[in-house]
Amino acid sequence: MSVTNTYAVSGMTCAHCVQAVSGELGQLPGVHEVSVDLPTGTVTVTSDGPLPIDEVRTAVDEAGYELASADA
């Protein structure tokens, strides 16, 4: 069973931002797909199960951005 969550990420402005965030989130265990909507600043993640919010926040931080909210 796949779980899909949407997160608001602040600070993304370009294709490099999209690649950085997608790359970090894509490395989390169980993640199958990461889709970034740059104009709205939302990131949709499909995974095997719910992802711990602390892990998502850390991945976004590692990419150089800030997790604004979950389920945006």
N, CA, C and O atoms as a GROMACS GRO file, in nm:
protein
  288
    1MET      N    1   0.084  -0.117   0.000
    1MET     CA    2   0.000   0.000   0.000
    1MET      C    3   0.088   0.124   0.000
    1MET      O    4   0.174   0.139   0.088
    2SER      N    5   0.070   0.211  -0.096
    2SER     CA    6   0.147   0.334  -0.104
    2SER      C    7   0.076   0.447  -0.030
    2SER      O    8  -0.047   0.451  -0.024
    3VAL      N    9   0.155   0.536   0.024
    3VAL     CA   10   0.104   0.654   0.094
    3VAL      C   11   0.159   0.776   0.021
    3VAL      O   12   0.277   0.782  -0.013
    4THR      N   13   0.072   0.873  -0.002
    4THR     CA   14   0.113   0.997  -0.067
    4THR      C   15   0.092   1.114   0.028
    4THR      O   16  -0.017   1.132   0.083
    5ASN      N   17   0.197   1.193   0.048
    5ASN     CA   18   0.190   1.312   0.133
    5ASN      C   19   0.241   1.431   0.055
    5ASN      O   20   0.330   1.418  -0.030
    6THR      N   21   0.185   1.547   0.084
    6THR     CA   22   0.228   1.671   0.020
    6THR      C   23   0.283   1.764   0.127
    6THR      O   24   0.225   1.780   0.235
    7TYR      N   25   0.396   1.826   0.095
    7TYR     CA   26   0.464   1.915   0.188
    7TYR      C   27   0.487   2.050   0.121
    7TYR      O   28   0.509   2.056   0.000
    8ALA      N   29   0.481   2.157   0.198
    8ALA     CA   30   0.517   2.289   0.149
    8ALA      C   31   0.664   2.313   0.186
    8ALA      O   32   0.704   2.297   0.301
    9VAL      N   33   0.741   2.352   0.085
    9VAL     CA   34   0.884   2.378   0.105
    9VAL      C   35   0.911   2.521   0.062
    9VAL      O   36   0.878   2.560  -0.050
   10SER      N   37   0.972   2.599   0.149
   10SER     CA   38   1.000   2.738   0.116
   10SER      C   39   1.143   2.754   0.067
   10SER      O   40   1.234   2.683   0.110
   11GLY      N   41   1.161   2.849  -0.025
   11GLY     CA   42   1.293   2.883  -0.075
   11GLY      C   43   1.328   2.826  -0.212
   11GLY      O   44   1.432   2.861  -0.267
   12MET      N   45   1.243   2.740  -0.268
   12MET     CA   46   1.273   2.683  -0.399
   12MET      C   47   1.238   2.784  -0.509
   12MET      O   48   1.127   2.837  -0.513
   13THR      N   49   1.335   2.810  -0.599
   13THR     CA   50   1.312   2.909  -0.703
   13THR      C   51   1.349   2.863  -0.844
   13THR      O   52   1.316   2.931  -0.941
   14CYS      N   53   1.417   2.748  -0.857
   14CYS     CA   54   1.467   2.710  -0.989
   14CYS      C   55   1.476   2.558  -1.004
   14CYS      O   56   1.446   2.483  -0.910
   15ALA      N   57   1.516   2.514  -1.122
   15ALA     CA   58   1.527   2.370  -1.149
   15ALA      C   59   1.630   2.303  -1.059
   15ALA      O   60   1.613   2.188  -1.021
   16HIS      N   61   1.737   2.375  -1.025
   16HIS     CA   62   1.836   2.319  -0.934
   16HIS      C   63   1.773   2.289  -0.798
   16HIS      O   64   1.803   2.187  -0.735
   17CYS      N   65   1.687   2.379  -0.753
   17CYS     CA   66   1.616   2.359  -0.626
   17CYS      C   67   1.534   2.230  -0.631
   17CYS      O   68   1.535   2.150  -0.538
   18VAL      N   69   1.464   2.213  -0.741
   18VAL     CA   70   1.381   2.094  -0.759
   18VAL      C   71   1.467   1.968  -0.753
   18VAL      O   72   1.430   1.872  -0.686
   19GLN      N   73   1.580   1.969  -0.821
   19GLN     CA   74   1.669   1.852  -0.821
   19GLN      C   75   1.725   1.824  -0.682
   19GLN      O   76   1.733   1.709  -0.640
   20ALA      N   77   1.762   1.930  -0.610
   20ALA     CA   78   1.820   1.912  -0.477
   20ALA      C   79   1.718   1.851  -0.381
   20ALA      O   80   1.749   1.756  -0.309
   21VAL      N   81   1.597   1.905  -0.379
   21VAL     CA   82   1.493   1.855  -0.289
   21VAL      C   83   1.451   1.714  -0.329
   21VAL      O   84   1.437   1.626  -0.244
   22SER      N   85   1.431   1.691  -0.458
   22SER     CA   86   1.393   1.558  -0.506
   22SER      C   87   1.498   1.454  -0.472
   22SER      O   88   1.466   1.342  -0.431
   23GLY      N   89   1.624   1.491  -0.488
   23GLY     CA   90   1.733   1.398  -0.460
   23GLY      C   91   1.739   1.359  -0.314
   23GLY      O   92   1.753   1.240  -0.282
   24GLU      N   93   1.728   1.456  -0.225
   24GLU     CA   94   1.734   1.426  -0.081
   24GLU      C   95   1.614   1.344  -0.036
   24GLU      O   96   1.629   1.245   0.035
   25LEU      N   97   1.494   1.385  -0.076
   25LEU     CA   98   1.374   1.311  -0.035
   25LEU      C   99   1.370   1.172  -0.097
   25LEU      O  100   1.322   1.077  -0.035
   26GLY      N  101   1.421   1.160  -0.219
   26GLY     CA  102   1.423   1.031  -0.288
   26GLY      C  103   1.512   0.928  -0.221
   26GLY      O  104   1.500   0.809  -0.248
   27GLN      N  105   1.604   0.974  -0.134
   27GLN     CA  106   1.693   0.883  -0.064
   27GLN      C  107   1.633   0.826   0.064
   27GLN      O  108   1.689   0.734   0.124
   28LEU      N  109   1.520   0.881   0.107
   28LEU     CA  110   1.457   0.829   0.229
   28LEU      C  111   1.406   0.686   0.204
   28LEU      O  112   1.357   0.657   0.095
   29PRO      N  113   1.418   0.598   0.303
   29PRO     CA  114   1.374   0.460   0.286
   29PRO      C  115   1.225   0.452   0.252
   29PRO      O  116   1.142   0.515   0.317
   30GLY      N  117   1.194   0.373   0.149
   30GLY     CA  118   1.055   0.349   0.112
   30GLY      C  119   0.997   0.447   0.013
   30GLY      O  120   0.884   0.429  -0.032
   31VAL      N  121   1.072   0.553  -0.022
   31VAL     CA  122   1.019   0.654  -0.115
   31VAL      C  123   1.027   0.600  -0.258
   31VAL      O  124   1.131   0.552  -0.303
   32HIS      N  125   0.913   0.610  -0.329
   32HIS     CA  126   0.905   0.563  -0.468
   32HIS      C  127   0.909   0.678  -0.567
   32HIS      O  128   0.967   0.666  -0.675
   33GLU      N  129   0.846   0.790  -0.529
   33GLU     CA  130   0.833   0.901  -0.623
   33GLU      C  131   0.831   1.033  -0.548
   33GLU      O  132   0.774   1.046  -0.440
   34VAL      N  133   0.896   1.132  -0.609
   34VAL     CA  134   0.896   1.268  -0.556
   34VAL      C  135   0.859   1.360  -0.671
   34VAL      O  136   0.922   1.358  -0.776
   35SER      N  137   0.756   1.441  -0.650
   35SER     CA  138   0.711   1.534  -0.753
   35SER      C  139   0.708   1.674  -0.694
   35SER      O  140   0.642   1.698  -0.592
   36VAL      N  141   0.778   1.767  -0.758
   36VAL     CA  142   0.786   1.904  -0.708
   36VAL      C  143   0.708   1.996  -0.800
   36VAL      O  144   0.726   1.993  -0.922
   37ASP      N  145   0.621   2.078  -0.741
   37ASP     CA  146   0.550   2.182  -0.815
   37ASP      C  147   0.615   2.315  -0.776
   37ASP      O  148   0.581   2.374  -0.673
   38LEU      N  149   0.708   2.359  -0.858
   38LEU     CA  150   0.788   2.477  -0.826
   38LEU      C  151   0.703   2.603  -0.804
   38LEU      O  152   0.727   2.676  -0.708
   39PRO      N  153   0.605   2.632  -0.892
   39PRO     CA  154   0.527   2.755  -0.873
   39PRO      C  155   0.454   2.763  -0.738
   39PRO      O  156   0.440   2.872  -0.682
   40THR      N  157   0.409   2.650  -0.686
   40THR     CA  158   0.336   2.651  -0.560
   40THR      C  159   0.425   2.617  -0.441
   40THR      O  160   0.385   2.636  -0.326
   41GLY      N  161   0.546   2.567  -0.467
   41GLY     CA  162   0.637   2.530  -0.359
   41GLY      C  163   0.595   2.403  -0.287
   41GLY      O  164   0.632   2.382  -0.171
   42THR      N  165   0.518   2.319  -0.354
   42THR     CA  166   0.474   2.195  -0.290
   42THR      C  167   0.552   2.075  -0.346
   42THR      O  168   0.592   2.072  -0.462
   43VAL      N  169   0.570   1.978  -0.258
   43VAL     CA  170   0.641   1.856  -0.292
   43VAL      C  171   0.551   1.739  -0.253
   43VAL      O  172   0.508   1.728  -0.138
   44THR      N  173   0.522   1.652  -0.349
   44THR     CA  174   0.440   1.534  -0.323
   44THR      C  175   0.530   1.413  -0.322
   44THR      O  176   0.606   1.390  -0.416
   45VAL      N  177   0.522   1.334  -0.215
   45VAL     CA  178   0.607   1.218  -0.197
   45VAL      C  179   0.520   1.093  -0.184
   45VAL      O  180   0.428   1.089  -0.103
   46THR      N  181   0.550   0.992  -0.265
   46THR     CA  182   0.482   0.864  -0.257
   46THR      C  183   0.579   0.762  -0.199
   46THR      O  184   0.691   0.746  -0.248
   47SER      N  185   0.535   0.694  -0.092
   47SER     CA  186   0.623   0.600  -0.022
   47SER      C  187   0.547   0.476   0.022
   47SER      O  188   0.424   0.468   0.011
   48ASP      N  189   0.623   0.379   0.073
   48ASP     CA  190   0.563   0.253   0.121
   48ASP      C  191   0.471   0.275   0.239
   48ASP      O  192   0.374   0.201   0.257
   49GLY      N  193   0.499   0.374   0.320
   49GLY     CA  194   0.420   0.403   0.439
   49GLY      C  195   0.445   0.545   0.482
   49GLY      O  196   0.520   0.618   0.417
   50PRO      N  197   0.383   0.585   0.591
   50PRO     CA  198   0.404   0.721   0.640
   50PRO      C  199   0.550   0.748   0.671
   50PRO      O  200   0.619   0.664   0.730
   51LEU      N  201   0.597   0.865   0.633
   51LEU     CA  202   0.735   0.904   0.661
   51LEU      C  203   0.739   0.988   0.788
   51LEU      O  204   0.656   1.077   0.806
   52PRO      N  205   0.833   0.960   0.876
   52PRO     CA  206   0.847   1.043   0.996
   52PRO      C  207   0.878   1.188   0.955
   52PRO      O  208   0.969   1.212   0.876
   53ILE      N  209   0.803   1.282   1.009
   53ILE     CA  210   0.818   1.422   0.970
   53ILE      C  211   0.959   1.473   0.998
   53ILE      O  212   1.009   1.560   0.925
   54ASP      N  213   1.023   1.422   1.101
   54ASP     CA  214   1.160   1.464   1.130
   54ASP      C  215   1.256   1.424   1.019
   54ASP      O  216   1.349   1.499   0.987
   55GLU      N  217   1.234   1.307   0.959
   55GLU     CA  218   1.320   1.263   0.848
   55GLU      C  219   1.296   1.348   0.725
   55GLU      O  220   1.390   1.382   0.653
   56VAL      N  221   1.171   1.383   0.700
   56VAL     CA  222   1.138   1.469   0.586
   56VAL      C  223   1.202   1.606   0.606
   56VAL      O  224   1.263   1.660   0.514
   57ARG      N  225   1.187   1.662   0.725
   57ARG     CA  226   1.244   1.794   0.756
   57ARG      C  227   1.396   1.792   0.739
   57ARG      O  228   1.453   1.886   0.682
   58THR      N  229   1.461   1.688   0.788
   58THR     CA  230   1.607   1.677   0.776
   58THR      C  231   1.649   1.670   0.630
   58THR      O  232   1.747   1.734   0.591
   59ALA      N  233   1.577   1.592   0.549
   59ALA     CA  234   1.610   1.580   0.407
   59ALA      C  235   1.596   1.715   0.336
   59ALA      O  236   1.682   1.752   0.256
   60VAL      N  237   1.490   1.787   0.366
   60VAL     CA  238   1.469   1.919   0.305
   60VAL      C  239   1.578   2.016   0.352
   60VAL      O  240   1.629   2.095   0.273
   61ASP      N  241   1.613   2.010   0.480
   61ASP     CA  242   1.721   2.094   0.534
   61ASP      C  243   1.853   2.063   0.464
   61ASP      O  244   1.928   2.155   0.430
   62GLU      N  245   1.881   1.934   0.443
   62GLU     CA  246   2.006   1.894   0.376
   62GLU      C  247   2.013   1.950   0.234
   62GLU      O  248   2.121   1.979   0.183
   63ALA      N  249   1.896   1.964   0.171
   63ALA     CA  250   1.892   2.020   0.036
   63ALA      C  251   1.909   2.172   0.037
   63ALA      O  252   1.932   2.233  -0.066
   64GLY      N  253   1.897   2.232   0.157
   64GLY     CA  254   1.918   2.375   0.169
   64GLY      C  255   1.789   2.456   0.174
   64GLY      O  256   1.791   2.577   0.151
   65TYR      N  257   1.679   2.391   0.205
   65TYR     CA  258   1.549   2.459   0.206
   65TYR      C  259   1.478   2.432   0.338
   65TYR      O  260   1.530   2.360   0.424
   66GLU      N  261   1.360   2.490   0.354
   66GLU     CA  262   1.288   2.478   0.479
   66GLU      C  263   1.151   2.416   0.458
   66GLU      O  264   1.075   2.457   0.370
   67LEU      N  265   1.121   2.316   0.539
   67LEU     CA  266   0.989   2.254   0.536
   67LEU      C  267   0.893   2.350   0.604
   67LEU      O  268   0.904   2.376   0.724
   68ALA      N  269   0.797   2.403   0.527
   68ALA     CA  270   0.703   2.501   0.581
   68ALA      C  271   0.585   2.432   0.649
   68ALA      O  272   0.538   2.476   0.754
   69SER      N  273   0.536   2.323   0.587
   69SER     CA  274   0.425   2.249   0.648
   69SER      C  275   0.409   2.114   0.580
   69SER      O  276   0.456   2.092   0.469
   70ALA      N  277   0.341   2.025   0.651
   70ALA     CA  278   0.310   1.892   0.595
   70ALA      C  279   0.165   1.895   0.547
   70ALA      O  280   0.082   1.967   0.601
   71ASP      N  281   0.138   1.814   0.445
   71ASP     CA  282   0.005   1.806   0.386
   71ASP      C  283  -0.047   1.944   0.348
   71ASP      O  284  -0.154   1.987   0.389
   72ALA      N  285   0.036   2.010   0.268
   72ALA     CA  286   0.004   2.145   0.221
   72ALA      C  287  -0.117   2.144   0.130
   72ALA      O  288  -0.158   2.250   0.081
   0.00000   0.00000   0.00000
